[in-house]
Amino acid sequence: MDANIIKSKILEKKPDFSGVISLSINGENIVKEAIGEANISEHIANREDTRFPTASGCKIFTAAAILKLVEMGKLSLDAFVSECLPNYFPYMDERVTVRHLLTHTSGFCDYFDEEENDEDVSYDNVWSKIPMYTMKAPDDFLILLQNKQMEFEPGFRFKYNNGGFVILSMIVERISGMDFPLFIQKYIFDVSGMSDSGYFFMDSLPGNTAVGYTDNGKGGLKANIYSVPIIGGGDGGAYTTAKDMYLFWNVLLDGQILSYEIVQAMCTPQVSTGDKGVSYGYGVWLNTCNENVIKIHVMGGDPGVSFRSVYYPKSKAVCTVLCNRDAGSYMAIKVIEDMMPSSK
């Protein structure tokens, strides 16, 4: 595969692409390209090691944290949320379990419904009434979640739910006695050698970190500083690099973060998403063919953020695309996949 051809095809489809694309196959680095700017006003270019926000792509870290507590014997997937967090959610069905939250099958209403088709409803509008700078810890989301109702019976069907993963981060804090970001740091980032990853406050970002840019409604771009919570949490917002995601996939699948048995369950279809050939495990999307998992992936999108990272079991390939724009990662992944037929 030719990195220059891949870059050319991506820029042909999206001339304003800004981010990093990375592909490794069986441990060999095939593609690593940085395109565009991490900071427009300062004209700071993206680098191969630039940190990017991941939006919902880091739900896999939340899932791994919950599964670590299960492995440690401190939690059960079949534990009731009402027992883990007594008096937190008065209108949640008492039958909702941790497993339901992990698989987006709880039936509990989300604080932001991604299936809404109303063009006037967007994620950044959530923070028009609740200042995003007040959302510093999982419990701060109670103002958005505490009085939500049930939408359907627990386990009835799959419906993607950000709030469910915020609740999982609350459970991590309650059971472990640690702040959620510190738990992820100790049991995932440090174990994986992900030295450039973390949950950072947007008003004190470390160096070499990309600013997210979103449509300003006037044909230009604006920084997303008022469009997402001030720090990431259980449902999204961690920062990472292409190298760190490569390390994460390999360490996770090698059984160093969690036992092989738990990782296997994590990457086994637990529920159908309703899309043909696409299932959900614990915190990961799974594409299957003839009952075999051919693609394990995470993805996220926020105003000014577009992220995807994929592991292909057949070729032992890892592909990560990080963008500091509203879109670009899906297209870039498709360009790369079209040139690597052995992964399908």
Phi, psi and omega per residue, in radians:
M1 nan 2.434 -3.083
D2 -1.801 2.054 -3.107
A3 -1.073 -0.632 -3.121
N4 -1.166 -0.641 3.107
I5 -1.173 -0.739 3.120
I6 -1.059 -0.824 3.126
K7 -1.051 -0.741 -3.136
S8 -1.093 -0.766 -3.139
K9 -1.123 -0.687 3.130
I10 -1.137 -0.778 -3.133
L11 -1.245 -0.455 3.061
E12 -1.161 -0.693 -3.131
K13 -1.394 -0.586 -3.109
K14 -2.497 1.535 -3.060
P15 -1.032 -0.447 -3.121
D16 -1.674 0.326 3.125
F17 -0.974 2.372 3.115
S18 -2.427 2.045 3.136
G19 2.833 -2.754 -3.135
V20 -2.265 2.358 3.047
I21 -2.060 2.413 -3.078
S22 -2.505 2.365 3.081
L23 -2.454 2.228 3.022
S24 -2.219 2.414 3.125
I25 -2.156 2.081 3.137
N26 0.906 0.724 3.076
G27 1.521 -0.124 -3.127
E28 -1.726 2.210 3.121
N29 -1.250 2.082 -3.096
I30 -1.797 -0.798 -3.093
V31 -2.387 2.343 2.942
K32 -2.659 1.850 -3.058
E33 -2.290 2.354 3.015
A34 -1.908 2.280 -3.063
I35 -2.315 2.481 3.034
G36 1.438 -2.860 -3.021
E37 -2.069 2.415 3.049
A38 -1.386 -0.520 3.126
N39 -2.458 1.936 -3.027
I40 -1.217 -0.802 -3.055
S41 -1.131 -0.537 3.134
E42 -1.697 -0.035 -3.107
H43 0.935 0.814 3.088
I44 -1.653 2.071 -3.074
A45 -1.272 2.597 2.941
N46 -1.124 2.520 3.069
R47 -2.107 2.879 -3.139
E48 -1.060 -0.456 -3.117
D49 -1.849 0.283 3.114
T50 -1.175 2.440 3.051
R51 -1.417 2.437 3.085
F52 -2.270 2.609 2.991
P53 -1.251 2.696 -3.019
T54 -2.053 -0.087 -3.070
A55 0.884 -2.311 -3.071
S56 -1.245 -0.142 -3.137
G57 -1.053 -0.351 -3.130
C58 -1.621 0.196 2.997
K59 -1.021 -0.451 3.107
I60 -1.107 -0.535 3.091
F61 -1.218 -0.689 3.090
T62 -1.100 -0.769 3.119
A63 -1.088 -0.746 3.127
A64 -1.103 -0.628 3.107
A65 -1.126 -0.771 3.104
I66 -1.094 -0.772 -3.131
L67 -1.180 -0.512 3.048
K68 -1.139 -0.724 3.089
L69 -1.128 -0.626 3.059
V70 -1.122 -0.804 3.133
E71 -1.066 -0.606 -3.138
M72 -1.365 -0.079 3.127
G73 1.390 0.270 -3.102
K74 -1.703 -0.135 -3.043
L75 -2.687 2.661 3.040
S76 -2.086 2.498 3.082
L77 -1.097 -0.421 -3.133
D78 -1.677 0.190 3.045
A79 -1.175 2.472 3.115
F80 -1.388 2.404 3.130
V81 -1.040 -0.639 -3.137
S82 -1.106 -0.425 3.086
E83 -1.474 -0.635 3.128
C84 -1.234 -0.648 -3.083
L85 -2.277 1.209 -3.079
P86 -1.037 2.364 3.073
N87 1.219 0.230 3.120
Y88 -1.410 -0.755 -2.987
F89 -2.256 1.551 -3.027
P90 -1.104 -0.384 -3.089
Y91 -1.863 0.142 3.080
M92 -1.426 2.378 3.071
D93 -1.009 2.282 -3.096
E94 -1.143 -0.211 3.139
R95 -1.497 -0.111 -3.136
V96 -1.170 2.255 -3.106
T97 -1.972 2.986 3.047
V98 -1.030 -0.711 3.129
R99 -1.040 -0.704 3.109
H100 -1.056 -0.756 3.137
L101 -1.117 -0.743 -3.108
L102 -1.111 -0.488 -3.057
T103 -1.894 0.203 3.129
H104 0.989 0.695 3.138
T105 -2.154 0.325 -3.062
S106 -1.226 -0.553 -3.061
G107 1.435 -0.027 3.141
F108 -1.399 2.381 -3.086
C109 -1.107 2.485 -3.137
D110 -1.489 2.779 3.051
Y111 -1.375 -0.352 3.031
F112 -2.502 1.974 -3.053
D113 -1.519 1.905 -3.103
E114 -1.271 -0.177 3.117
E115 -1.557 -0.082 3.082
E116 -1.085 2.355 -3.138
N117 -1.754 0.065 -3.138
D118 -1.243 2.073 -3.105
E119 -1.134 -0.361 -3.126
D120 -1.470 -0.113 -3.134
V121 -1.831 1.966 3.111
S122 -2.378 2.853 -3.032
Y123 -1.069 -0.669 -3.120
D124 -1.193 -0.341 3.096
N125 -1.231 -0.356 3.093
V126 -1.008 -0.577 -3.027
W127 -1.661 0.205 3.092
S128 -1.330 -0.433 3.133
K129 -1.918 -0.476 3.118
I130 -1.999 1.964 -3.085
P131 -0.987 2.238 -3.108
M132 -1.101 -0.416 -3.109
Y133 -1.323 -0.122 3.082
T134 -1.563 -0.157 -3.053
M135 -1.592 1.357 -3.006
K136 -1.807 -0.220 -3.078
A137 -2.650 2.782 -3.108
P138 -0.890 -0.782 -3.092
D139 -1.130 -0.317 3.095
D140 -1.141 -0.337 3.129
F141 -1.411 -0.062 3.131
L142 -1.050 -0.548 3.112
I143 -1.059 -0.457 3.129
L144 -1.648 -0.416 -2.963
L145 -1.979 -0.472 -2.896
Q146 -1.021 -0.672 -3.054
N147 -1.821 0.331 3.056
K148 -1.205 2.712 -3.127
Q149 -1.830 3.019 3.020
M150 -1.406 2.446 3.092
E151 -1.706 -0.605 3.074
F152 -2.725 2.992 -3.094
E153 -1.094 2.464 3.096
P154 -0.982 2.292 3.113
G155 1.460 -0.017 -3.052
F156 -1.178 -0.731 -3.125
R157 -2.825 2.993 3.068
F158 -1.511 2.263 2.931
K159 -2.573 2.056 -3.060
Y160 -0.939 2.334 -2.966
N161 -2.527 1.847 3.101
N162 -1.163 -0.731 -3.114
G163 -1.034 -0.586 3.113
G164 -1.049 -0.640 -3.140
F165 -1.388 -0.446 2.964
V166 -1.116 -0.748 3.114
I167 -1.091 -0.657 3.082
L168 -1.069 -0.662 3.115
S169 -1.195 -0.567 3.031
M170 -1.093 -0.711 3.131
I171 -1.144 -0.716 3.095
V172 -0.990 -0.803 -3.124
E173 -1.153 -0.745 -3.105
R174 -1.148 -0.763 -3.064
I175 -1.339 -0.701 -3.049
S176 -1.506 -0.430 -3.047
G177 1.322 0.209 -3.136
M178 -2.021 2.634 2.973
D179 -1.076 2.467 -3.061
F180 -0.939 -0.871 3.139
P181 -1.050 -0.607 -3.140
L182 -1.223 -0.613 3.090
F183 -1.122 -0.793 3.114
I184 -1.086 -0.742 3.137
Q185 -1.027 -0.833 -3.052
K186 -1.238 -0.783 -2.969
Y187 -1.707 -0.176 -3.132
I188 -2.181 -1.076 -3.062
F189 -1.111 -0.831 -3.117
D190 -1.156 -0.706 3.139
V191 -1.129 -0.626 -3.087
S192 -1.494 -0.165 -3.051
G193 1.301 0.428 -3.106
M194 -1.457 1.273 -2.985
S195 -1.254 -0.288 -3.119
D196 -1.801 0.057 -3.082
S197 -1.742 2.701 3.102
G198 3.000 3.043 3.027
Y199 -1.783 1.863 -3.004
F200 -1.954 2.482 3.020
F201 -1.228 2.367 -3.077
M202 -1.166 -0.355 3.111
D203 -1.591 0.094 3.077
S204 -2.634 0.928 -3.122
L205 -1.198 2.521 3.058
P206 -1.241 2.917 3.108
G207 -1.095 2.819 3.117
N208 1.014 0.753 3.103
T209 -2.134 2.283 -3.115
A210 -1.310 2.426 2.977
V211 -1.503 2.391 3.086
G212 -1.424 2.401 3.136
Y213 -2.149 2.296 -3.097
T214 -2.188 2.910 -3.119
D215 -1.082 2.272 3.131
N216 -1.591 0.080 3.119
G217 1.395 0.023 -3.122
K218 -2.210 0.347 3.133
G219 1.523 0.117 3.129
G220 -2.201 -2.832 -3.102
L221 -2.150 2.663 3.021
K222 -2.425 2.661 3.077
A223 -1.141 2.572 -3.063
N224 -1.544 0.396 -2.998
I225 -1.105 -0.377 3.105
Y226 -1.882 0.194 -3.013
S227 -1.880 -0.155 -3.126
V228 -2.460 2.797 3.106
P229 -0.985 2.680 -3.050
I230 -1.127 -0.411 3.063
I231 -2.522 2.533 -3.137
G232 -1.222 2.924 -3.124
G233 -2.713 -2.573 -3.027
G234 -1.089 -0.545 -3.097
D235 -1.683 -0.108 3.096
G236 2.743 3.027 2.990
G237 1.858 0.026 3.053
A238 -1.198 2.723 3.059
Y239 -1.858 2.507 3.119
T240 -2.700 3.126 3.106
T241 -2.177 2.925 3.093
A242 -1.075 -0.752 3.132
K243 -1.090 -0.750 -3.121
D244 -1.135 -0.637 3.100
M245 -1.179 -0.629 3.061
Y246 -1.078 -0.792 3.104
L247 -1.073 -0.754 -3.101
F248 -1.036 -0.890 -3.112
W249 -1.014 -0.777 -3.083
N250 -1.209 -0.712 3.133
V251 -1.223 -0.710 3.104
L252 -1.051 -0.912 -3.049
L253 -1.280 -0.247 3.069
D254 -1.527 0.028 3.074
G255 1.371 0.363 -3.104
Q256 -1.582 -0.433 3.073
I257 -1.545 -0.778 3.132
L258 -2.335 2.799 3.119
S259 -1.111 2.724 3.120
Y260 -0.961 -0.700 -3.097
E261 -1.104 -0.728 -3.131
I262 -1.249 -0.699 3.095
V263 -1.083 -0.688 3.120
Q264 -1.087 -0.731 3.100
A265 -1.145 -0.685 3.124
M266 -1.032 -0.697 -3.064
C267 -1.763 0.362 3.045
T268 -1.882 2.372 3.139
P269 -0.951 2.161 3.110
Q270 -1.820 -0.483 -3.109
V271 -2.735 2.501 3.048
S272 -1.338 2.433 3.127
T273 -1.477 -0.181 -3.063
G274 1.730 -0.293 3.049
D275 -1.617 2.409 -3.085
K276 -1.012 2.195 3.070
G277 1.343 0.118 -3.127
V278 -2.097 2.149 3.109
S279 -2.144 3.084 3.087
Y280 -2.243 2.366 3.073
G281 -1.693 -2.214 3.011
Y282 -1.920 1.657 3.130
G283 1.450 0.089 -3.121
V284 -2.377 2.590 3.015
W285 -1.572 2.502 -3.077
L286 -2.315 2.154 2.999
N287 -1.691 2.317 -3.086
T288 -2.158 2.683 3.050
C289 -2.518 2.149 -3.085
N290 0.912 0.752 3.099
E291 1.199 0.120 3.074
N292 -1.792 2.400 3.083
V293 -1.354 2.082 -3.101
I294 -1.893 -0.149 -3.083
K295 -2.743 2.164 3.076
I296 -2.003 2.134 -3.015
H297 -2.597 2.790 3.037
V298 -2.252 2.683 -3.110
M299 -2.699 2.698 3.125
G300 -2.739 2.594 3.084
G301 -2.578 2.260 3.038
D302 -2.360 2.981 2.969
P303 -0.951 2.074 3.135
G304 1.426 0.200 -3.114
V305 -2.431 2.303 3.030
S306 -2.524 2.102 -2.971
F307 -2.505 2.412 2.998
R308 -2.590 2.471 3.053
S309 -2.482 2.314 -2.970
V310 -2.300 2.453 2.948
Y311 -2.047 2.254 3.133
Y312 -1.889 1.853 -3.044
P313 -1.013 -0.666 -3.039
K314 -1.098 -0.788 -3.090
S315 -1.759 -0.001 -3.074
K316 0.911 0.790 -3.118
A317 -1.797 2.550 3.046
V318 -2.163 2.180 3.117
C319 -2.192 2.208 -3.137
T320 -2.279 2.343 3.044
V321 -2.240 2.134 3.121
L322 -2.061 2.233 -3.104
C323 -2.271 2.466 3.028
N324 -1.824 0.783 3.052
R325 -2.401 3.016 -3.100
D326 -1.138 -0.455 -3.064
A327 -2.626 2.922 3.075
G328 2.434 -0.517 -3.035
S329 -1.235 -0.699 -3.133
Y330 -1.098 -0.826 -3.141
M331 -1.044 -0.781 -3.103
A332 -1.125 -0.715 3.093
I333 -1.071 -0.732 -3.140
K334 -1.124 -0.690 3.098
V335 -1.040 -0.800 -3.116
I336 -1.181 -0.767 -3.132
E337 -1.070 -0.643 -3.135
D338 -1.137 -0.317 -3.129
M339 -1.825 0.059 3.121
M340 -2.286 1.228 -3.060
P341 -1.050 -0.413 -3.119
S342 -1.150 -0.304 -3.106
S343 -1.425 -0.235 -3.005
K344 -1.578 nan nan
